[in-house]
Amino acid sequence: MHVSPMFLSSSRVTYRALVRRLTLMVSLSVAMGCHGILDVSDPTLIQDSDIANGAGANAQRLNASTAFMNNMPIVARDVAYFTDEWTYDVTATSVLTNNRFALLDLRDSHGIEQADETANNDQHLGRLSQIYWQTSIALKAANAYAADSVRSEYLGQLYGIRGYVMLQMAEDLCPGFPINDVVDSRTTYGGPLTTDSAMAWAGHILDSAVKYSRDSARFVTLARVTKGRALLDQGKYDSAAAVVASVATEDSYATEGTRPNMSITSCATCLVTALGNGEGGNGVFFAAPGDPRVPLRFLRVRHTNPSDSLFVTTKGRNPSDVMTLASGVEARLIEAEVALHAGSDNWKPILDNLRATVGLDTLVDPGTPDSRLDLLYRERALWLLMTGRRLGDMRRLITNYGRGAETVFPTGVWHGGTGATYGTATSIPFSLVNQKRYNPNITTGCTAR
């Protein structure tokens, strides 16, 4: 079996290595001492036929789902740094050297590319590509070996994950990124994608997710909300509202386990993470006292500005906390944006009804189209904090509403007190050097920022 390097990430898993992991998972469902799936002449040599059955199909589905659950919180962490959700307090400029998270916070495209090149690891693209690749293997197994009673459920979940990941790439990455896949156990290298083509691709995948997930409430939520999100990005507002209309507000699809925690380290020479609070002049004030959507904990005063108090959120800090990947709350937020875009007064009741579920007062209508849009996107930011949505939202304000990037992203002098200024990137780059090393179809880097 021929296997080529498939994606650039810290976990370069070959197809054979994945088969070994999947076979171990399958073996857990087989009683000890029985014959069959582990009854091979050389237990270290795993053949494709060893998992060519219903248990193997389920194991591959679980492997793709686990990769999704484990990697999406880390993807959301990159988004939090790159946007206005998280900020740094810098106590020593020396710690900025090759610090990828600080470079993300600065939106320094060249620095991010160099850091990934040095590590030989396109971290954001690599994590998302890994999930995408694993769904390819799992979908093939589900179609071939899953029992009729569960096949539709498996396919609904897997297409939902695949479409979600494709959409996340379109929302986060600079145009020109590739998608590498696995076909018949061989790596296939993709060419550069535009944002529009990637979103259209995600939409087609999500159509399949909606089709197959009809028998599982959780998978329906994942499929329909993600499809609505894609349609919103594409400016297909009425269709976006229609696809999420049947999702109940209380429905959700979430990770199993905690999302990334805020750093609460306090030392003399380190970078300390805190909630963004009006970062770079344009950022949302996430540290809003008394807002149950973002429970706060005081961290310390800013090193370079003692009058600036820094906070972290206690949301997501407990082992039992989860990261919500799709929810009925997001469905209502999509409907509110569609209503506002259409000039309907219903946008405010939708938001007020959501706020009532957590004991918040009704909103005051600011009265103008631009200020209403600002208010809506502030509500989205607070409801969807640390879920990986913020970068897609900020880019949509630019592409769909004509906002200038300098009015959407943090700008001016970086808050770290180092004299640095924010970069102009509006999307996360990939490393051209890394991609050219393995993918013959990629000859140019990001075609836009």
C-alpha positions as a Markdown table, in Angstrom:
| # | Residue | x | y | z |
|---|---|---|---|---|
| 1 | Met | 0.0 | 0.0 | 0.0 |
| 2 | His | 1.4 | 3.4 | -1.0 |
| 3 | Val | 1.1 | 6.2 | 1.5 |
| 4 | Ser | 2.5 | 9.7 | 1.0 |
| 5 | Pro | 2.8 | 12.5 | 3.6 |
| 6 | Met | -0.8 | 13.8 | 3.7 |
| 7 | Phe | -0.9 | 16.9 | 5.7 |
| 8 | Leu | 1.4 | 19.2 | 7.6 |
| 9 | Ser | 0.7 | 19.0 | 11.3 |
| 10 | Ser | 2.3 | 17.8 | 14.5 |
| 11 | Ser | 0.5 | 14.4 | 14.1 |
| 12 | Arg | 1.5 | 13.1 | 10.7 |
| 13 | Val | -0.5 | 9.9 | 10.9 |
| 14 | Thr | 0.1 | 7.4 | 8.0 |
| 15 | Tyr | -2.8 | 5.3 | 6.8 |
| 16 | Arg | -1.2 | 2.2 | 8.3 |
| 17 | Ala | -0.7 | 3.8 | 11.6 |
| 18 | Leu | -4.3 | 4.9 | 11.7 |
| 19 | Val | -5.4 | 1.3 | 10.9 |
| 20 | Arg | -3.4 | 0.1 | 13.9 |
| 21 | Arg | -5.1 | 2.6 | 16.1 |
| 22 | Leu | -8.5 | 1.7 | 14.8 |
| 23 | Thr | -7.9 | -2.0 | 15.2 |
| 24 | Leu | -7.0 | -1.4 | 18.8 |
| 25 | Met | -10.4 | 0.4 | 19.2 |
| 26 | Val | -12.2 | -2.5 | 17.6 |
| 27 | Ser | -10.5 | -5.0 | 19.8 |
| 28 | Leu | -12.1 | -3.3 | 22.9 |
| 29 | Ser | -15.5 | -4.5 | 21.6 |
| 30 | Val | -14.3 | -8.1 | 21.2 |
| 31 | Ala | -14.4 | -10.4 | 24.3 |
| 32 | Met | -11.0 | -11.4 | 25.6 |
| 33 | Gly | -9.9 | -14.7 | 24.4 |
| 34 | Cys | -12.2 | -15.0 | 21.4 |
| 35 | His | -11.1 | -15.6 | 17.9 |
| 36 | Gly | -11.6 | -13.3 | 14.9 |
| 37 | Ile | -10.4 | -9.8 | 14.5 |
| 38 | Leu | -7.2 | -10.3 | 16.4 |
| 39 | Asp | -6.6 | -13.9 | 15.2 |
| 40 | Val | -3.7 | -13.1 | 12.8 |
| 41 | Ser | -0.4 | -14.8 | 12.4 |
| 42 | Asp | 1.5 | -11.6 | 13.2 |
| 43 | Pro | -0.4 | -9.3 | 15.6 |
| 44 | Thr | 1.9 | -6.4 | 14.6 |
| 45 | Leu | 0.8 | -6.6 | 11.0 |
| 46 | Ile | -2.6 | -5.2 | 10.5 |
| 47 | Gln | -4.4 | -5.7 | 7.2 |
| 48 | Asp | -7.2 | -3.6 | 5.8 |
| 49 | Ser | -9.4 | -6.8 | 5.9 |
| 50 | Asp | -9.0 | -6.8 | 9.7 |
| 51 | Ile | -11.4 | -3.8 | 10.0 |
| 52 | Ala | -13.5 | -4.5 | 7.0 |
| 53 | Asn | -16.7 | -5.1 | 9.1 |
| 54 | Gly | -19.3 | -3.3 | 11.1 |
| 55 | Ala | -17.1 | -2.9 | 14.2 |
| 56 | Gly | -14.3 | -1.5 | 12.1 |
| 57 | Ala | -16.6 | 1.0 | 10.4 |
| 58 | Asn | -17.8 | 2.2 | 13.9 |
| 59 | Ala | -14.2 | 2.4 | 15.1 |
| 60 | Gln | -13.2 | 4.6 | 12.1 |
| 61 | Arg | -16.3 | 6.8 | 12.7 |
| 62 | Leu | -15.2 | 7.2 | 16.4 |
| 63 | Asn | -11.7 | 8.0 | 15.3 |
| 64 | Ala | -12.9 | 10.8 | 13.1 |
| 65 | Ser | -15.2 | 12.1 | 15.8 |
| 66 | Thr | -12.4 | 12.0 | 18.4 |
| 67 | Ala | -10.1 | 14.0 | 16.1 |
| 68 | Phe | -12.9 | 16.5 | 15.6 |
| 69 | Met | -13.5 | 16.8 | 19.4 |
| 70 | Asn | -9.8 | 17.1 | 20.3 |
| 71 | Asn | -8.7 | 19.5 | 17.6 |
| 72 | Met | -11.5 | 22.0 | 17.3 |
| 73 | Pro | -10.9 | 23.6 | 20.7 |
| 74 | Ile | -7.3 | 24.2 | 19.6 |
| 75 | Val | -8.4 | 25.7 | 16.3 |
| 76 | Ala | -10.8 | 27.9 | 18.4 |
| 77 | Arg | -7.8 | 29.0 | 20.4 |
| 78 | Asp | -6.0 | 30.2 | 17.3 |
| 79 | Val | -9.1 | 32.2 | 16.3 |
| 80 | Ala | -9.3 | 33.7 | 19.8 |
| 81 | Tyr | -5.7 | 35.1 | 19.6 |
| 82 | Phe | -6.0 | 36.2 | 15.9 |
| 83 | Thr | -9.2 | 38.2 | 16.6 |
| 84 | Asp | -10.2 | 40.3 | 19.6 |
| 85 | Glu | -11.4 | 37.5 | 21.9 |
| 86 | Trp | -8.0 | 37.0 | 23.7 |
| 87 | Thr | -5.3 | 39.4 | 24.4 |
| 88 | Tyr | -1.7 | 39.3 | 25.9 |
| 89 | Asp | -0.1 | 41.1 | 28.7 |
| 90 | Val | 3.6 | 41.3 | 27.9 |
| 91 | Thr | 6.1 | 41.6 | 30.7 |
| 92 | Ala | 9.2 | 41.1 | 28.7 |
| 93 | Thr | 9.7 | 41.7 | 24.9 |
| 94 | Ser | 12.2 | 38.9 | 24.7 |
| 95 | Val | 9.4 | 36.3 | 25.0 |
| 96 | Leu | 7.8 | 37.5 | 21.7 |
| 97 | Thr | 10.6 | 35.9 | 19.6 |
| 98 | Asn | 9.0 | 33.2 | 17.5 |
| 99 | Asn | 6.0 | 33.0 | 19.9 |
| 100 | Arg | 3.3 | 31.8 | 17.5 |
| 101 | Phe | 0.4 | 33.0 | 19.8 |
| 102 | Ala | 1.8 | 36.5 | 20.1 |
| 103 | Leu | 2.3 | 36.6 | 16.3 |
| 104 | Leu | -1.3 | 35.5 | 15.9 |
| 105 | Asp | -2.4 | 38.2 | 18.3 |
| 106 | Leu | -0.4 | 40.8 | 16.3 |
| 107 | Arg | -1.9 | 39.4 | 13.0 |
| 108 | Asp | 1.7 | 39.2 | 11.7 |
| 109 | Ser | 1.3 | 37.0 | 8.6 |
| 110 | His | 4.9 | 36.8 | 7.8 |
| 111 | Gly | 5.8 | 35.9 | 11.3 |
| 112 | Ile | 3.1 | 33.2 | 11.6 |
| 113 | Glu | 4.3 | 31.7 | 8.3 |
| 114 | Gln | 7.9 | 31.7 | 9.5 |
| 115 | Ala | 7.0 | 30.2 | 12.8 |
| 116 | Asp | 5.1 | 27.3 | 11.1 |
| 117 | Glu | 8.0 | 26.9 | 8.6 |
| 118 | Thr | 10.5 | 26.6 | 11.4 |
| 119 | Ala | 8.3 | 24.0 | 13.1 |
| 120 | Asn | 7.7 | 22.3 | 9.7 |
| 121 | Asn | 4.1 | 22.3 | 10.9 |
| 122 | Asp | 1.1 | 24.3 | 9.5 |
| 123 | Gln | -0.7 | 24.1 | 12.7 |
| 124 | His | -4.1 | 25.6 | 11.8 |
| 125 | Leu | -4.4 | 24.1 | 8.3 |
| 126 | Gly | -2.8 | 20.8 | 9.6 |
| 127 | Arg | -5.3 | 20.2 | 12.4 |
| 128 | Leu | -8.3 | 20.8 | 10.1 |
| 129 | Ser | -6.8 | 18.8 | 7.3 |
| 130 | Gln | -6.3 | 15.9 | 9.7 |
| 131 | Ile | -9.9 | 15.7 | 10.6 |
| 132 | Tyr | -11.0 | 16.1 | 6.9 |
| 133 | Trp | -8.7 | 13.2 | 5.9 |
| 134 | Gln | -10.0 | 10.9 | 8.7 |
| 135 | Thr | -13.6 | 11.5 | 7.6 |
| 136 | Ser | -12.6 | 10.3 | 4.1 |
| 137 | Ile | -11.5 | 6.9 | 5.5 |
| 138 | Ala | -14.5 | 6.7 | 7.9 |
| 139 | Leu | -17.1 | 7.6 | 5.2 |
| 140 | Lys | -15.7 | 4.8 | 2.9 |
| 141 | Ala | -15.9 | 2.3 | 5.8 |
| 142 | Ala | -19.4 | 3.4 | 6.8 |
| 143 | Asn | -20.7 | 3.1 | 3.2 |
| 144 | Ala | -19.2 | -0.3 | 2.8 |
| 145 | Tyr | -19.6 | -2.0 | 6.2 |
| 146 | Ala | -22.0 | -0.2 | 8.5 |
| 147 | Ala | -25.2 | -2.1 | 9.3 |
| 148 | Asp | -28.3 | -0.8 | 7.5 |
| 149 | Ser | -29.8 | 0.3 | 10.9 |
| 150 | Val | -26.9 | 2.7 | 11.6 |
| 151 | Arg | -25.5 | 3.7 | 8.2 |
| 152 | Ser | -27.6 | 6.8 | 7.8 |
| 153 | Glu | -26.6 | 8.0 | 11.3 |
| 154 | Tyr | -22.9 | 7.4 | 10.7 |
| 155 | Leu | -23.0 | 9.2 | 7.4 |
| 156 | Gly | -25.0 | 12.2 | 8.9 |
| 157 | Gln | -22.4 | 12.7 | 11.6 |
| 158 | Leu | -19.4 | 12.2 | 9.3 |
| 159 | Tyr | -20.6 | 14.5 | 6.6 |
| 160 | Gly | -21.5 | 17.0 | 9.3 |
| 161 | Ile | -17.9 | 16.9 | 10.7 |
| 162 | Arg | -16.4 | 17.1 | 7.2 |
| 163 | Gly | -18.6 | 20.0 | 6.1 |
| 164 | Tyr | -17.9 | 21.8 | 9.4 |
| 165 | Val | -14.1 | 21.5 | 9.0 |
| 166 | Met | -14.3 | 22.6 | 5.3 |
| 167 | Leu | -16.3 | 25.7 | 6.3 |
| 168 | Gln | -13.9 | 26.4 | 9.2 |
| 169 | Met | -11.0 | 26.4 | 6.7 |
| 170 | Ala | -12.9 | 28.8 | 4.4 |
| 171 | Glu | -13.7 | 31.2 | 7.3 |
| 172 | Asp | -10.2 | 31.1 | 8.8 |
| 173 | Leu | -7.5 | 30.5 | 6.2 |
| 174 | Cys | -6.2 | 32.8 | 3.5 |
| 175 | Pro | -7.3 | 32.1 | 0.0 |
| 176 | Gly | -4.9 | 29.8 | -1.8 |
| 177 | Phe | -4.9 | 27.0 | 0.8 |
| 178 | Pro | -5.1 | 23.4 | -0.4 |
| 179 | Ile | -7.1 | 20.4 | 0.7 |
| 180 | Asn | -5.3 | 17.1 | 0.6 |
| 181 | Asp | -7.4 | 13.9 | 0.8 |
| 182 | Val | -7.2 | 10.1 | 0.8 |
| 183 | Val | -8.7 | 8.1 | -2.1 |
| 184 | Asp | -8.2 | 4.3 | -2.1 |
| 185 | Ser | -5.6 | 4.6 | 0.7 |
| 186 | Arg | -3.5 | 7.1 | -1.4 |
| 187 | Thr | -2.9 | 10.7 | -0.7 |
| 188 | Thr | -4.4 | 13.1 | -3.3 |
| 189 | Tyr | -3.0 | 16.6 | -3.3 |
| 190 | Gly | -5.4 | 19.5 | -3.9 |
| 191 | Gly | -4.8 | 22.8 | -5.7 |
| 192 | Pro | -5.3 | 26.3 | -4.2 |
| 193 | Leu | -8.8 | 27.2 | -3.2 |
| 194 | Thr | -10.5 | 30.5 | -3.1 |
| 195 | Thr | -12.7 | 31.4 | -0.1 |
| 196 | Asp | -15.8 | 31.2 | -2.3 |
| 197 | Ser | -15.0 | 27.8 | -3.7 |
| 198 | Ala | -14.2 | 26.4 | -0.3 |
| 199 | Met | -17.5 | 27.7 | 1.1 |
| 200 | Ala | -19.4 | 26.2 | -1.9 |
| 201 | Trp | -17.6 | 22.9 | -1.3 |
| 202 | Ala | -18.6 | 23.0 | 2.3 |
| 203 | Gly | -22.2 | 23.7 | 1.4 |
| 204 | His | -22.3 | 20.6 | -0.9 |
| 205 | Ile | -20.9 | 18.4 | 1.9 |
| 206 | Leu | -23.4 | 19.8 | 4.4 |
| 207 | Asp | -26.3 | 19.0 | 2.0 |
| 208 | Ser | -25.4 | 15.4 | 2.5 |
| 209 | Ala | -25.1 | 15.9 | 6.2 |
| 210 | Val | -28.7 | 17.3 | 6.3 |
| 211 | Lys | -29.9 | 14.4 | 4.1 |
| 212 | Tyr | -28.5 | 11.6 | 6.2 |
| 213 | Ser | -28.7 | 13.0 | 9.8 |
| 214 | Arg | -32.5 | 13.1 | 9.9 |
| 215 | Asp | -32.8 | 10.4 | 12.6 |
| 216 | Ser | -30.4 | 11.9 | 15.2 |
| 217 | Ala | -31.3 | 15.2 | 16.9 |
| 218 | Arg | -27.6 | 15.9 | 17.7 |
| 219 | Phe | -26.4 | 15.3 | 14.2 |
| 220 | Val | -29.3 | 17.2 | 12.7 |
| 221 | Thr | -28.3 | 20.2 | 14.9 |
| 222 | Leu | -24.7 | 19.9 | 13.7 |
| 223 | Ala | -25.7 | 19.6 | 10.0 |
| 224 | Arg | -28.4 | 22.3 | 9.9 |
| 225 | Val | -26.7 | 24.9 | 12.0 |
| 226 | Thr | -23.4 | 24.5 | 10.1 |
| 227 | Lys | -25.2 | 24.7 | 6.8 |
| 228 | Gly | -27.0 | 27.8 | 8.0 |
| 229 | Arg | -23.7 | 29.3 | 8.9 |
| 230 | Ala | -22.3 | 28.5 | 5.4 |
| 231 | Leu | -25.3 | 30.1 | 3.7 |
| 232 | Leu | -25.0 | 33.2 | 5.9 |
| 233 | Asp | -21.3 | 33.6 | 4.9 |
| 234 | Gln | -22.4 | 33.3 | 1.2 |
| 235 | Gly | -25.0 | 36.0 | 1.6 |
| 236 | Lys | -27.9 | 33.6 | 1.1 |
| 237 | Tyr | -29.9 | 34.9 | 4.0 |
| 238 | Asp | -33.4 | 33.5 | 3.4 |
| 239 | Ser | -32.0 | 30.1 | 2.8 |
| 240 | Ala | -29.9 | 30.3 | 6.0 |
| 241 | Ala | -33.0 | 31.1 | 8.0 |
| 242 | Ala | -35.0 | 28.3 | 6.4 |
| 243 | Val | -32.4 | 25.6 | 7.1 |
| 244 | Val | -32.1 | 26.3 | 10.8 |
| 245 | Ala | -35.8 | 27.0 | 11.5 |
| 246 | Ser | -36.5 | 23.5 | 12.7 |
| 247 | Val | -33.6 | 23.5 | 15.2 |
| 248 | Ala | -34.8 | 24.0 | 18.8 |
| 249 | Thr | -33.1 | 26.6 | 20.9 |
| 250 | Glu | -32.1 | 24.0 | 23.5 |
| 251 | Asp | -30.5 | 21.7 | 21.0 |
| 252 | Ser | -26.7 | 21.4 | 20.7 |
| 253 | Tyr | -23.8 | 19.4 | 19.5 |
| 254 | Ala | -20.8 | 19.7 | 21.8 |
| 255 | Thr | -17.3 | 18.3 | 22.4 |
| 256 | Glu | -16.7 | 15.8 | 25.1 |
| 257 | Gly | -14.3 | 17.4 | 27.5 |
| 258 | Thr | -13.1 | 20.9 | 28.2 |
| 259 | Arg | -12.1 | 23.6 | 25.7 |
| 260 | Pro | -8.7 | 25.4 | 26.0 |
| 261 | Asn | -8.3 | 27.2 | 29.2 |
| 262 | Met | -7.2 | 30.8 | 29.6 |
| 263 | Ser | -3.7 | 31.1 | 31.0 |
| 264 | Ile | -3.6 | 32.4 | 34.6 |
| 265 | Thr | 0.2 | 32.2 | 34.9 |
| 266 | Ser | 1.7 | 35.1 | 36.7 |
| 267 | Cys | 5.5 | 35.4 | 36.4 |
| 268 | Ala | 8.1 | 38.1 | 35.8 |
| 269 | Thr | 9.0 | 37.2 | 32.2 |
| 270 | Cys | 6.1 | 35.6 | 30.4 |
| 271 | Leu | 3.1 | 36.2 | 28.2 |
| 272 | Val | -0.2 | 36.1 | 30.1 |
| 273 | Thr | -3.5 | 35.5 | 28.3 |
| 274 | Ala | -6.6 | 37.5 | 29.2 |
| 275 | Leu | -9.9 | 38.3 | 27.7 |
| 276 | Gly | -9.9 | 41.0 | 25.0 |
| 277 | Asn | -11.6 | 44.2 | 26.2 |
| 278 | Gly | -11.9 | 46.7 | 23.3 |
| 279 | Glu | -8.6 | 45.4 | 21.9 |
| 280 | Gly | -7.1 | 47.7 | 19.3 |
| 281 | Gly | -9.9 | 50.2 | 19.5 |
| 282 | Asn | -12.4 | 48.0 | 17.5 |
| 283 | Gly | -12.6 | 45.0 | 19.7 |
| 284 | Val | -15.6 | 43.9 | 21.7 |
| 285 | Phe | -15.6 | 44.4 | 25.4 |
| 286 | Phe | -15.8 | 40.8 | 26.5 |
| 287 | Ala | -15.1 | 41.5 | 30.2 |
| 288 | Ala | -18.7 | 42.7 | 30.8 |
| 289 | Pro | -19.4 | 42.4 | 34.6 |
| 290 | Gly | -22.6 | 40.6 | 35.4 |
| 291 | Asp | -23.1 | 39.0 | 32.0 |
| 292 | Pro | -23.7 | 35.2 | 32.7 |
| 293 | Arg | -22.5 | 34.3 | 29.2 |
| 294 | Val | -19.0 | 35.3 | 30.1 |
| 295 | Pro | -18.4 | 34.7 | 33.8 |
| 296 | Leu | -15.3 | 36.6 | 34.9 |
| 297 | Arg | -12.4 | 36.2 | 37.2 |
| 298 | Phe | -10.0 | 39.1 | 37.9 |
| 299 | Leu | -6.4 | 38.3 | 36.7 |
| 300 | Arg | -4.2 | 41.3 | 37.4 |
| 301 | Val | -3.6 | 44.8 | 36.2 |
| 302 | Arg | -1.8 | 45.2 | 32.8 |
| 303 | His | 1.9 | 45.3 | 33.1 |
| 304 | Thr | 2.2 | 48.3 | 30.8 |
| 305 | Asn | -0.9 | 50.1 | 32.1 |
| 306 | Pro | -1.7 | 49.7 | 35.8 |
| 307 | Ser | -5.1 | 51.3 | 35.3 |
| 308 | Asp | -6.2 | 48.5 | 32.9 |
| 309 | Ser | -7.6 | 45.5 | 34.8 |
| 310 | Leu | -7.3 | 42.2 | 33.0 |
| 311 | Phe | -9.8 | 39.3 | 33.4 |
| 312 | Val | -10.2 | 35.7 | 32.4 |
| 313 | Thr | -13.4 | 33.8 | 32.0 |
| 314 | Thr | -14.2 | 30.8 | 34.1 |
| 315 | Lys | -16.3 | 29.4 | 31.3 |
| 316 | Gly | -14.7 | 26.2 | 30.1 |
| 317 | Arg | -12.3 | 25.8 | 33.0 |
| 318 | Asn | -13.8 | 22.7 | 34.6 |
| 319 | Pro | -13.1 | 19.2 | 33.2 |
| 320 | Ser | -16.8 | 18.7 | 32.7 |
| 321 | Asp | -17.2 | 21.8 | 30.6 |
| 322 | Val | -17.7 | 21.4 | 26.9 |
| 323 | Met | -17.2 | 23.5 | 23.7 |
| 324 | Thr | -20.4 | 23.8 | 21.8 |
| 325 | Leu | -19.8 | 23.3 | 18.1 |
| 326 | Ala | -23.4 | 23.9 | 16.9 |
| 327 | Ser | -26.5 | 24.9 | 18.8 |
| 328 | Gly | -30.1 | 26.2 | 18.7 |
| 329 | Val | -28.7 | 29.4 | 20.2 |
| 330 | Glu | -26.6 | 29.9 | 17.1 |
| 331 | Ala | -29.6 | 29.0 | 14.9 |
| 332 | Arg | -31.5 | 31.9 | 16.5 |
| 333 | Leu | -28.6 | 34.3 | 16.0 |
| 334 | Ile | -28.6 | 33.3 | 12.3 |
| 335 | Glu | -32.3 | 34.1 | 12.2 |
| 336 | Ala | -31.7 | 37.5 | 13.9 |
| 337 | Glu | -29.1 | 38.4 | 11.4 |
| 338 | Val | -31.4 | 37.4 | 8.5 |
| 339 | Ala | -34.2 | 39.5 | 9.9 |
| 340 | Leu | -31.9 | 42.5 | 10.4 |
| 341 | His | -30.6 | 42.2 | 6.9 |
| 342 | Ala | -34.1 | 42.1 | 5.5 |
| 343 | Gly | -35.1 | 45.2 | 7.4 |
| 344 | Ser | -37.5 | 43.3 | 9.7 |
| 345 | Asp | -38.1 | 44.5 | 13.3 |
| 346 | Asn | -38.0 | 40.8 | 14.4 |
| 347 | Trp | -34.2 | 40.8 | 14.9 |
| 348 | Lys | -34.6 | 42.4 | 18.4 |
| 349 | Pro | -37.3 | 40.1 | 19.8 |
| 350 | Ile | -35.2 | 37.1 | 18.7 |
| 351 | Leu | -32.1 | 38.5 | 20.6 |
| 352 | Asp | -34.2 | 39.5 | 23.6 |
| 353 | Asn | -35.8 | 36.0 | 23.9 |
| 354 | Leu | -32.3 | 34.5 | 23.9 |
| 355 | Arg | -31.1 | 36.9 | 26.6 |
| 356 | Ala | -34.2 | 36.1 | 28.7 |
| 357 | Thr | -33.0 | 32.4 | 28.9 |
| 358 | Val | -30.0 | 33.6 | 31.0 |
| 359 | Gly | -31.7 | 36.3 | 32.9 |
| 360 | Leu | -30.5 | 39.3 | 30.9 |
| 361 | Asp | -32.6 | 42.5 | 30.2 |
| 362 | Thr | -33.9 | 43.4 | 26.8 |
| 363 | Leu | -31.7 | 45.4 | 24.5 |
| 364 | Val | -32.1 | 49.0 | 23.7 |
| 365 | Asp | -32.5 | 49.6 | 20.0 |
| 366 | Pro | -29.7 | 52.0 | 18.9 |
| 367 | Gly | -31.8 | 53.1 | 16.0 |
| 368 | Thr | -29.5 | 53.1 | 12.9 |
| 369 | Pro | -28.7 | 50.2 | 10.6 |
| 370 | Asp | -25.0 | 50.4 | 11.3 |
| 371 | Ser | -25.4 | 50.5 | 15.1 |
| 372 | Arg | -27.9 | 47.7 | 15.0 |
| 373 | Leu | -25.5 | 45.6 | 13.1 |
| 374 | Asp | -22.8 | 46.4 | 15.7 |
| 375 | Leu | -25.1 | 45.4 | 18.4 |
| 376 | Leu | -26.1 | 42.1 | 16.7 |
| 377 | Tyr | -22.4 | 41.2 | 16.2 |
| 378 | Arg | -21.6 | 42.1 | 19.8 |
| 379 | Glu | -24.3 | 39.6 | 20.9 |
| 380 | Arg | -22.9 | 37.0 | 18.6 |
| 381 | Ala | -19.5 | 37.6 | 20.0 |
| 382 | Leu | -20.6 | 37.1 | 23.6 |
| 383 | Trp | -22.8 | 34.1 | 22.9 |
| 384 | Leu | -20.2 | 32.3 | 20.7 |
| 385 | Leu | -17.1 | 33.3 | 22.6 |
| 386 | Met | -14.2 | 30.7 | 22.2 |
| 387 | Thr | -16.1 | 28.6 | 19.7 |
| 388 | Gly | -14.0 | 29.5 | 16.6 |
| 389 | Arg | -16.8 | 31.7 | 15.1 |
| 390 | Arg | -15.3 | 35.2 | 15.6 |
| 391 | Leu | -12.9 | 35.3 | 12.6 |
| 392 | Gly | -15.7 | 34.2 | 10.2 |
| 393 | Asp | -17.9 | 36.9 | 11.7 |
| 394 | Met | -15.3 | 39.6 | 11.3 |
| 395 | Arg | -14.6 | 38.6 | 7.7 |
| 396 | Arg | -18.3 | 38.5 | 6.9 |
| 397 | Leu | -18.6 | 42.1 | 8.1 |
| 398 | Ile | -16.0 | 43.0 | 5.5 |
| 399 | Thr | -17.3 | 40.9 | 2.6 |
| 400 | Asn | -21.1 | 41.0 | 3.1 |
| 401 | Tyr | -21.5 | 44.4 | 4.7 |
| 402 | Gly | -18.7 | 46.5 | 3.1 |
| 403 | Arg | -16.9 | 47.3 | 6.3 |
| 404 | Gly | -13.3 | 48.3 | 6.1 |
| 405 | Ala | -10.9 | 45.9 | 7.7 |
| 406 | Glu | -9.4 | 48.7 | 9.7 |
| 407 | Thr | -12.8 | 49.3 | 11.3 |
| 408 | Val | -13.3 | 45.6 | 12.2 |
| 409 | Phe | -10.0 | 44.2 | 13.4 |
| 410 | Pro | -7.8 | 45.6 | 16.2 |
| 411 | Thr | -5.6 | 48.3 | 14.7 |
| 412 | Gly | -2.9 | 50.8 | 15.7 |
| 413 | Val | -0.2 | 50.2 | 18.4 |
| 414 | Trp | -0.3 | 46.8 | 19.9 |
| 415 | His | -1.3 | 46.7 | 23.5 |
| 416 | Gly | 1.9 | 44.9 | 24.6 |
| 417 | Gly | 3.9 | 48.1 | 25.1 |
| 418 | Thr | 6.7 | 46.9 | 22.8 |
| 419 | Gly | 6.2 | 49.6 | 20.1 |
| 420 | Ala | 4.8 | 47.0 | 17.7 |
| 421 | Thr | 1.7 | 47.7 | 15.6 |
| 422 | Tyr | -1.0 | 45.3 | 14.5 |
| 423 | Gly | -0.6 | 43.7 | 11.1 |
| 424 | Thr | -3.2 | 44.0 | 8.4 |
| 425 | Ala | -4.0 | 40.2 | 7.9 |
| 426 | Thr | -7.6 | 39.3 | 7.9 |
| 427 | Ser | -7.1 | 35.6 | 7.6 |
| 428 | Ile | -4.7 | 33.0 | 9.0 |
| 429 | Pro | -1.9 | 32.1 | 6.6 |
| 430 | Phe | -0.3 | 28.8 | 5.7 |
| 431 | Ser | 3.4 | 28.2 | 5.1 |
| 432 | Leu | 4.2 | 28.1 | 1.4 |
| 433 | Val | 7.6 | 26.5 | 2.1 |
| 434 | Asn | 5.9 | 23.7 | 4.0 |
| 435 | Gln | 3.2 | 23.1 | 1.4 |
| 436 | Lys | 5.6 | 23.1 | -1.5 |
| 437 | Arg | 7.6 | 20.4 | 0.2 |
| 438 | Tyr | 4.8 | 17.9 | -0.2 |
| 439 | Asn | 2.1 | 19.3 | -2.5 |
| 440 | Pro | 3.2 | 19.8 | -6.2 |
| 441 | Asn | 0.0 | 21.8 | -6.9 |
| 442 | Ile | 0.9 | 24.7 | -4.5 |
| 443 | Thr | 3.4 | 27.2 | -6.0 |
| 444 | Thr | 2.2 | 30.4 | -4.5 |
| 445 | Gly | 1.3 | 31.5 | -1.0 |
| 446 | Cys | -1.7 | 33.3 | 0.3 |
| 447 | Thr | -3.5 | 35.1 | -2.6 |
| 448 | Ala | -5.1 | 37.6 | -0.1 |
| 449 | Arg | -4.8 | 38.3 | 3.5 |
